[in-house]
Amino acid sequence: MLHVDVSVPAISKSYEFSLSEHAKISMLIEEIASVIQQKEQRQWQGKIDNLILCNQSNGHTLPMEKTLYECKVSPGSRLLLL
């Protein structure tokens, strides 16, 4: 498990998550979006399928078919959900 910060500029909030480094990015996006949706008690504008996850330190978009491990995301990383 990796502890990371996920910023969501669309709602101007950040969250701490513990994520499996071996789960596909596409699955992590669904999980993150679902948790935020429940916590904030609001629906996403548009489809969750259109969200992307980026590494804030280098600006790279994390490929949907890769894992955090394959993308070399380390504990404490700051990610953006866009």
Secondary structure as UniProt FT lines:
FT   STRAND          2..8
FT   HELIX           9..11
FT   STRAND          13..19
FT   TURN            21..22
FT   HELIX           25..40
FT   HELIX           48..50
FT   STRAND          53..55
FT   TURN            56..58
FT   TURN            64..65
FT   TURN            68..72
FT   TURN            75..76
FT   STRAND          78..81
//
